[in-house]
């Protein structure tokens, strides 16, 4: 085998790995954005809390984890004080990277779904609104769009 063939094979393998990694990132980002959009629509249309919880998705994330995706392969940018701006509720995430934030988001979703199954009569309004705020924060961080009061006002309109 020629050296050129060996080099091409190495390049081709790395390119395939990079393309798969990019596709995995896009799939997870899509699912998170879809959950955020669903929550925004559900909250504005006063959908019952149990219906909201049942409508949250995590199947893409779960499939990618089963395929062997490691969250550390995602964008590793960390949350900074500059990024969160005046939104002090997110200071506990300063220094955390996207992998930790994504894991946290899906953990919150799964936990909420399990709680709703175990106690369907309980009021989950605050937990749902907290998840919504966290997903706004996470999606903004994934898209490298720092939080500020101006963007928050635009989002509420």
N, CA and C of each residue as an Amber inpcrd file, in Angstrom:
protein
   471
   0.8550000  -1.1800000   0.0000000   0.0000000   0.0000000   0.0000000
   0.8970000   1.2380000   0.0000000   0.5260000   2.1890000  -0.7710000
   1.3430000   3.3960000  -0.8630000   1.1030000   4.3110000   0.3370000
   2.0540000   5.1510000   0.5730000   1.9320000   6.1070000   1.6770000
   0.7540000   7.0500000   1.4460000   0.4990000   7.3930000   0.1800000
  -0.6200000   8.2870000  -0.1350000  -1.9520000   7.6400000   0.2210000
  -2.0550000   6.3470000  -0.0500000  -3.2860000   5.6180000   0.2780000
  -3.4730000   5.5790000   1.7950000  -2.4070000   5.3350000   2.5160000
  -2.4800000   5.3010000   3.9780000  -2.8660000   6.6650000   4.5390000
  -2.2430000   7.7080000   4.0040000  -2.5810000   9.0610000   4.4540000
  -4.0270000   9.4020000   4.1360000  -4.4870000   9.0320000   2.9460000
  -5.8810000   9.2990000   2.5840000  -6.8360000   8.5570000   3.5150000
  -6.5340000   7.3010000   3.8090000  -7.3880000   6.5180000   4.7060000
  -7.4770000   7.1680000   6.0820000  -6.3520000   7.6650000   6.5810000
  -6.3430000   8.3570000   7.8800000  -7.1940000   9.6180000   7.7920000
  -6.9820000  10.3930000   6.7360000  -7.7670000  11.6060000   6.5440000
  -9.2540000  11.2900000   6.4470000  -9.6070000  10.2920000   5.6650000
 -11.0060000   9.9340000   5.4590000 -11.6680000   9.4980000   6.7700000
 -10.9370000   8.7260000   7.5650000 -11.4720000   8.2760000   8.8520000
 -11.7070000   9.4660000   9.7880000 -10.7470000  10.3850000   9.8360000
 -10.8830000  11.5690000  10.6900000 -12.0210000  12.4730000  10.2060000
 -12.1320000  12.6320000   8.8960000 -13.2160000  13.4540000   8.3460000
 -14.5750000  12.8550000   8.7090000 -14.7230000  11.5390000   8.5960000
 -15.9840000  10.8720000   8.9540000 -16.2950000  11.0610000  10.4300000
 -15.2660000  10.9320000  11.2660000 -15.4600000  11.1310000  12.7100000
 -15.8890000  12.5590000  13.0060000 -15.2700000  13.5290000  12.3530000
 -15.6180000  14.9340000  12.5440000 -17.0400000  15.2150000  12.0730000
 -17.4200000  14.6700000  10.9140000 -18.7740000  14.8750000  10.3960000
 -19.8110000  14.2600000  11.3300000 -19.5260000  13.0770000  11.8750000
 -20.4500000  12.4360000  12.8080000 -20.5800000  13.2630000  14.0760000
 -19.4650000  13.7780000  14.5650000 -19.4810000  14.6170000  15.7610000
 -20.3230000  15.8660000  15.5330000 -20.1680000  16.4840000  14.3700000
 -20.9470000  17.6740000  14.0280000 -22.4310000  17.3390000  13.9650000
 -22.7660000  16.2040000  13.3590000 -24.1700000  15.7880000  13.2620000
 -24.7610000  15.5360000  14.6480000 -23.9850000  14.9260000  15.5390000
 -24.4580000  14.6740000  16.9040000 -24.7470000  15.9830000  17.6320000
 -23.8350000  16.9400000  17.4960000 -24.0260000  18.2460000  18.1370000
 -25.2900000  18.9200000  17.6160000 -25.4820000  18.8680000  16.3080000
 -26.6490000  19.5040000  15.7050000 -27.9360000  18.8300000  16.1640000
 -27.9280000  17.4960000  16.2800000 -29.1230000  16.7710000  16.7080000
 -29.5130000  17.1640000  18.1350000 -28.5420000  17.2230000  19.0150000
 -28.8270000  17.5810000  20.4080000 -29.2740000  19.0370000  20.4950000
 -28.5980000  19.9160000  19.7820000 -28.9970000  21.3340000  19.7840000
 -30.4130000  21.4800000  19.2420000 -30.7530000  20.7330000  18.2030000
 -32.1030000  20.7840000  17.6380000 -33.1400000  20.3440000  18.6720000
 -32.8670000  19.2470000  19.3580000 -33.8250000  18.7520000  20.3410000
 -34.0010000  19.7490000  21.4860000 -32.9120000  20.3550000  21.9380000
 -33.0140000  21.3520000  23.0060000 -33.8170000  22.5670000  22.5490000
 -33.5740000  23.0300000  21.3170000 -34.3210000  24.1710000  20.7820000
 -35.7880000  23.8140000  20.5870000 -36.0590000  22.5890000  20.1640000
 -37.4480000  22.1510000  20.0010000 -38.1600000  22.1290000  21.3490000
 -37.4720000  21.6520000  22.3860000 -38.0590000  21.6630000  23.7320000
 -38.3140000  23.0930000  24.2020000 -37.3740000  23.9800000  23.9270000
 -37.5430000  25.3810000  24.3130000 -38.7360000  26.0000000  23.5800000
 -38.8290000  25.7750000  22.2970000 -39.9590000  26.2950000  21.5190000
 -41.2740000  25.7350000  22.0060000 -41.2920000  24.4280000  22.2830000
 -42.5060000  23.7940000  22.8020000 -42.9030000  24.4070000  24.1440000
 -41.9380000  24.5680000  25.0410000 -42.2380000  25.1600000  26.3530000
 -42.7940000  26.5740000  26.2030000 -42.1920000  27.3690000  25.3390000
 -42.6550000  28.7460000  25.1400000 -44.1030000  28.7440000  24.6450000
 -44.3960000  27.9290000  23.6590000 -45.7600000  27.8580000  23.1210000
 -46.7420000  27.2980000  24.1470000 -46.3150000  26.2590000  24.8530000
 -47.1880000  25.6270000  25.8440000 -47.4980000  26.5740000  27.0030000
 -46.4880000  27.2990000  27.4670000 -46.7150000  28.2360000  28.5680000
 -47.6030000  29.4020000  28.1310000 -47.4050000  29.8850000  26.9180000
 -48.2150000  31.0240000  26.4620000 -49.6520000  30.6180000  26.1490000
 -49.8810000  29.3380000  25.8810000 -51.2540000  28.8940000  25.5900000
 -51.8980000  28.1930000  26.7870000 -51.2610000  28.3090000  27.9540000
 -51.7900000  27.7370000  29.2020000 -52.1050000  26.2440000  29.1060000
 -51.2480000  25.4990000  28.4500000 -51.3800000  24.0430000  28.3810000
 -51.2310000  23.4880000  29.7970000 -51.9850000  22.4550000  30.1530000
 -51.8620000  21.8780000  31.4990000 -50.4370000  21.3580000  31.7470000
 -49.9490000  21.5070000  32.9660000 -48.5770000  21.1000000  33.2860000
 -48.2370000  19.6520000  32.8810000 -49.1350000  18.7110000  33.1110000
 -48.8300000  17.3240000  32.7490000 -48.6700000  17.1600000  31.2470000
 -49.4610000  17.8750000  30.4690000 -49.3290000  17.8240000  29.0110000
 -47.9910000  18.4170000  28.5740000 -47.5730000  19.4700000  29.2530000
 -46.2800000  20.0900000  28.9450000 -45.1550000  19.0980000  29.2310000
 -45.2080000  18.4910000  30.3970000 -44.1590000  17.5510000  30.7960000
 -44.0980000  16.3630000  29.8320000 -45.2600000  15.8550000  29.4480000
 -45.2990000  14.7250000  28.5180000 -44.7840000  15.1070000  27.1290000
 -44.8760000  16.3790000  26.7860000 -44.4400000  16.8370000  25.4740000
 -42.9410000  17.0740000  25.3460000 -42.2310000  17.0410000  26.4530000
 -40.7750000  17.2550000  26.4140000 -40.0770000  16.0310000  25.8300000
 -39.0930000  16.2870000  24.9950000 -38.3820000  15.2210000  24.2840000
 -36.9650000  15.0270000  24.8070000 -36.5220000  13.7840000  24.8150000
 -35.1310000  13.4810000  25.1230000 -34.6360000  12.2870000  24.3060000
 -35.4170000  11.8490000  23.3450000 -35.0870000  10.6320000  22.5960000
 -33.8060000  10.7690000  21.7660000 -33.5750000  11.9310000  21.1410000
 -32.3420000  12.1060000  20.3620000 -31.1160000  12.0450000  21.2700000
 -31.2120000  12.7200000  22.3930000 -30.1150000  12.7160000  23.3630000
 -29.8280000  11.2880000  23.8180000 -30.8720000  10.5630000  24.1990000
 -30.7010000   9.1920000  24.6830000 -30.0970000   8.3010000  23.6010000
 -30.5570000   8.4540000  22.3540000 -30.0200000   7.6560000  21.2490000
 -28.5420000   7.9620000  21.0250000 -28.1840000   9.2410000  21.0730000
 -26.7880000   9.6200000  20.8380000 -25.8850000   9.1040000  21.9660000
 -26.3680000   9.1060000  23.1800000 -25.5810000   8.5770000  24.3020000
 -25.3950000   7.0670000  24.1210000 -26.4550000   6.3620000  23.6960000
 -26.3370000   4.9180000  23.4500000 -25.3580000   4.6230000  22.3240000
 -25.2740000   5.5270000  21.3440000 -24.3300000   5.3580000  20.2360000
 -22.8960000   5.6280000  20.6770000 -22.7290000   6.1360000  21.8730000
 -21.3870000   6.3640000  22.3840000 -20.9350000   7.8160000  22.3770000
 -21.8460000   8.7390000  22.1020000 -21.4650000  10.1520000  22.1350000
 -21.0070000  10.5190000  23.5370000 -19.8710000  11.1610000  23.6040000
 -19.4290000  11.7030000  24.8860000 -19.6750000  13.2020000  24.8290000
 -20.2910000  13.7060000  25.8420000 -20.6330000  15.1220000  25.8570000
 -19.3940000  16.0100000  25.8380000 -18.2650000  15.4580000  26.2160000
 -17.0450000  16.2570000  26.1920000 -16.6080000  16.5790000  24.7630000
 -17.2000000  15.8770000  23.7740000 -16.8460000  16.1730000  22.3790000
 -17.5890000  17.4020000  21.8640000 -18.5190000  17.8980000  22.6450000
 -19.2680000  19.0880000  22.2400000 -18.4450000  20.3400000  22.5130000
 -18.9300000  21.4600000  22.0110000 -18.2720000  22.7450000  22.2340000
 -17.9960000  22.9050000  23.7330000 -16.7680000  23.1540000  24.0710000
 -16.3850000  23.1890000  25.4860000 -16.3140000  24.5900000  26.0580000
 -16.9250000  25.5570000  25.4010000 -16.8600000  26.9140000  25.9460000
 -17.5480000  26.9530000  27.3050000 -16.9930000  27.7770000  28.1790000
 -17.5000000  27.8430000  29.5540000 -18.3140000  29.1100000  29.7670000
 -19.2480000  29.0240000  30.6930000 -20.0850000  30.1630000  31.0630000
 -19.2290000  31.1610000  31.8310000 -19.3750000  32.4320000  31.4870000
 -18.6360000  33.4940000  32.1740000 -19.6310000  34.4890000  32.7860000
 -19.1350000  35.3020000  33.7000000 -19.9680000  36.3580000  34.2800000
 -20.4180000  37.3300000  33.1950000 -19.5630000  37.5980000  32.2420000
 -19.9140000  38.4890000  31.1400000 -21.0770000  37.9090000  30.3440000
 -21.0530000  36.5980000  30.1420000 -22.1090000  35.9480000  29.3730000
 -23.4750000  36.0960000  30.0530000 -23.5320000  35.8690000  31.3660000
 -24.8380000  35.8980000  32.0470000 -25.3330000  37.3120000  32.3140000
 -24.4540000  38.2830000  32.2340000 -24.8780000  39.6690000  32.4180000
 -25.5590000  39.8940000  33.7490000 -26.7550000  40.4690000  33.7100000
 -27.4930000  40.8280000  34.9220000 -28.3500000  39.6860000  35.4680000
 -28.3080000  38.5200000  34.8190000 -29.1460000  37.3930000  35.2280000
 -28.4250000  36.5570000  36.2780000 -28.4950000  37.0300000  37.5290000
 -27.7370000  36.4160000  38.6180000 -28.1910000  34.9970000  38.9550000
 -29.3790000  34.6050000  38.5320000 -29.8310000  33.2430000  38.8270000
 -28.9370000  32.1970000  38.1540000 -28.1450000  32.6240000  37.1560000
 -27.2840000  31.6910000  36.4390000 -25.8290000  31.7180000  36.9100000
 -25.5380000  32.4730000  37.9810000 -24.1450000  32.5460000  38.4560000
 -23.6210000  31.1740000  38.8960000 -24.4940000  30.3050000  39.3230000
 -24.0380000  28.9720000  39.7500000 -23.4700000  28.1530000  38.5970000
 -23.7110000  28.6130000  37.3620000 -23.1980000  27.8880000  36.1920000
 -21.9070000  28.4920000  35.6390000 -21.4170000  29.5690000  36.2400000
 -20.1580000  30.1750000  35.7870000 -19.0490000  29.1310000  35.9330000
 -18.2720000  28.9640000  34.8620000 -17.1980000  27.9750000  34.8510000
 -17.6210000  26.6280000  34.2980000 -18.9070000  26.4160000  34.1020000
 -19.4140000  25.1500000  33.5520000 -19.3370000  25.1990000  32.0310000
 -19.0700000  24.0460000  31.4200000 -19.0320000  24.0060000  29.9560000
 -20.3470000  23.4330000  29.4160000 -20.4790000  23.4650000  28.0870000
 -21.7190000  23.0220000  27.4570000 -22.0730000  21.5790000  27.7890000
 -21.0770000  20.7150000  27.9090000 -21.3430000  19.3140000  28.2340000
 -22.0840000  19.2080000  29.5740000 -21.6090000  19.9270000  30.5640000
 -22.2480000  19.9050000  31.8830000 -23.6560000  20.5030000  31.8210000
 -23.8020000  21.5720000  31.0550000 -25.1050000  22.2350000  30.9470000
 -26.1190000  21.3450000  30.2280000 -25.6900000  20.6820000  29.1720000
 -26.5910000  19.8010000  28.4240000 -27.0100000  18.6210000  29.2950000
 -26.0580000  18.0440000  29.9870000 -26.3790000  16.9370000  30.8940000
 -27.3780000  17.3940000  31.9570000 -27.1710000  18.5910000  32.4740000
 -28.0670000  19.1650000  33.4770000 -29.4740000  19.3470000  32.9090000
 -29.5660000  19.8400000  31.6760000 -30.8770000  20.0680000  31.0580000
 -31.6550000  18.7610000  30.9090000 -30.9890000  17.7440000  30.3860000
 -31.6790000  16.4700000  30.2070000 -31.9790000  15.7980000  31.5360000
 -31.1350000  16.0050000  32.5110000 -31.4060000  15.4820000  33.8470000
 -32.6630000  16.1370000  34.4280000 -32.7950000  17.4470000  34.2320000
 -33.9860000  18.1610000  34.7050000 -35.2500000  17.6460000  33.9960000
 -35.1520000  17.4180000  32.6900000 -36.2990000  16.9350000  31.9130000
 -36.7190000  15.5470000  32.4050000 -35.7550000  14.6310000  32.5190000
 -36.0790000  13.2650000  32.9570000 -36.6260000  13.2480000  34.3790000
 -36.0450000  14.0430000  35.2440000 -36.5040000  14.1090000  36.6260000
 -37.9510000  14.6130000  36.6920000 -38.2380000  15.6580000  35.9340000
 -39.5890000  16.2180000  35.9040000 -40.5890000  15.1900000  35.3770000
 -40.2080000  14.4550000  34.3480000 -41.1020000  13.4330000  33.7910000
 -41.3650000  12.3150000  34.7960000 -40.3360000  11.9020000  35.5220000
 -40.5120000  10.8480000  36.5270000 -41.3710000  11.3290000  37.6900000
 -41.1520000  12.5680000  38.1220000 -41.9610000  13.1220000  39.2060000
 -43.4340000  13.1910000  38.8080000 -43.6900000  13.6300000  37.5810000
 -45.0690000  13.7610000  37.1000000 -45.7540000  12.3940000  37.0130000
 -45.0010000  11.3650000  36.6690000 -45.5720000  10.0140000  36.6340000
 -45.8960000   9.5260000  38.0390000 -44.9990000   9.8140000  38.9750000
 -45.1710000   9.3450000  40.3460000 -46.2480000  10.1230000  41.0940000
 -46.3480000  11.4300000  40.8340000 -47.3160000  12.2770000  41.5260000
 -48.0140000  13.1890000  40.5140000 -48.9500000  12.6550000  39.7340000
 -49.5800000  13.4600000  38.6840000 -50.4400000  14.6190000  39.2060000
 -50.8430000  14.5660000  40.4620000 -51.7060000  15.6220000  41.0030000
 -50.9290000  16.8100000  41.5680000 -49.6360000  16.7130000  41.6150000
 -48.8180000  17.7920000  42.1620000 -48.7190000  18.9380000  41.1520000
 -48.4930000  20.1600000  41.6650000 -48.3610000  21.3310000  40.7960000
 -46.8930000  21.4940000  40.3790000 -46.6470000  21.4560000  39.0710000
 -45.2870000  21.5390000  38.5520000 -45.0070000  22.8450000  37.8220000
 -45.8540000  23.8460000  38.0090000 -45.6940000  25.1220000  37.3050000
 -44.3150000  25.7410000  37.5080000 -43.8600000  25.8200000  38.7450000
 -42.5590000  26.4550000  39.0210000 -41.4060000  25.6810000  38.3990000
 -41.4680000  24.3660000  38.4680000 -40.4090000  23.5460000  37.8720000
 -40.3830000  23.6970000  36.3530000 -41.5450000  23.7930000  35.7400000
 -41.6250000  23.9720000  34.2860000 -41.0550000  25.3300000  33.8950000
 -41.4210000  26.3720000  34.6290000 -40.8990000  27.7110000  34.3260000
 -39.3990000  27.7850000  34.5760000 -38.9250000  27.0970000  35.5820000
 -37.4860000  27.0520000  35.8560000 -36.7570000  26.3420000  34.7080000
 -37.3280000  25.2520000  34.2230000 -36.7390000  24.5450000  33.0840000
 -36.7220000  25.4390000  31.8530000 -37.7890000  26.1900000  31.6410000
 -37.8450000  27.1130000  30.5070000 -36.7080000  28.1290000  30.5850000
 -36.5300000  28.7490000  31.7460000 -35.4560000  29.7310000  31.9130000
 -34.0830000  29.0950000  31.6720000 -33.9120000  27.8900000  32.1990000
 -32.6300000  27.2160000  32.0160000 -32.3800000  26.9080000  30.5390000
 -33.4040000  26.4700000  29.8210000 -33.2230000  26.1780000  28.3930000
 -32.9430000  27.4410000  27.5860000 -33.5480000  28.5630000  27.9590000
 -33.2290000  29.8360000  27.2920000 -31.7400000  30.1260000  27.4840000
 -31.2810000  29.9920000  28.7100000 -29.8750000  30.2080000  29.0390000
 -28.9720000  29.2510000  28.2570000 -29.3200000  27.9630000  28.2430000
 -28.4970000  26.9540000  27.5780000 -28.4270000  27.1730000  26.0670000
 -29.5680000  27.4010000  25.4410000 -29.5800000  27.6210000  23.9880000
 -28.7730000  28.8780000  23.6380000 -28.9230000  29.9200000  24.4410000
 -28.1320000  31.1330000  24.2100000 -26.6420000  30.8180000  24.3080000
 -26.2580000  30.0010000  25.2850000 -24.8470000  29.6500000  25.4400000
 -24.3610000  28.7840000  24.2760000 -25.1720000  27.8370000  23.8310000
 -24.7880000  26.9990000  22.6950000 -24.5760000  27.8380000  21.4370000
 -25.3650000  28.9130000  21.3200000 -25.2700000  29.7890000  20.1580000
 -24.3240000  30.9640000  20.3850000 -23.6550000  30.9780000  21.5200000
 -22.7140000  32.0480000  21.8800000 -23.3540000  33.4280000  21.7980000
 -24.5680000  33.5390000  22.3230000 -25.2730000  34.8240000  22.3610000
 -25.4720000  35.2150000  23.8200000 -24.6120000  36.0780000  24.3510000
 -24.7000000  36.4640000  25.7650000 -26.0840000  36.9980000  26.1380000
 -26.4480000  36.7330000  27.3830000 -27.7340000  37.1970000  27.8930000
 -27.6460000  38.6780000  28.2240000 -28.7090000  39.4040000  27.9100000
 -28.8180000  40.7960000  28.3390000 -30.2900000  41.1580000  28.4180000
 -30.5960000  42.2450000  29.0900000 -31.9900000  42.6460000  29.2790000
 -32.6800000  42.9160000  27.9470000 -31.9520000  43.4690000  26.9820000
 -32.5330000  43.7800000  25.6770000 -33.0140000  42.4940000  24.9850000
 -32.1950000  41.4480000  24.9900000 -32.5930000  40.2000000  24.3370000
 -33.7400000  39.5400000  25.0940000 -33.7580000  39.6870000  26.4120000
 -34.8450000  39.1100000  27.2050000 -36.1700000  39.7940000  26.8690000
 -36.1450000  41.1250000  26.6930000 -37.3810000  41.8360000  26.3370000
 -37.8610000  41.4050000  24.9570000 -36.9380000  41.2400000  24.0160000
 -37.3150000  40.8190000  22.6670000 -37.9370000  39.4230000  22.6950000
 -37.4270000  38.5630000  23.5740000 -37.9130000  37.2010000  23.6430000
 -39.3290000  37.1430000  24.2120000 -39.6720000  38.0270000  25.1080000
 -40.9920000  38.0110000  25.7310000 -42.0700000  38.6180000  24.8550000
 -41.6920000  39.3180000  23.7980000 -42.6830000  39.9570000  22.9210000
 -43.2710000  38.9660000  21.9650000
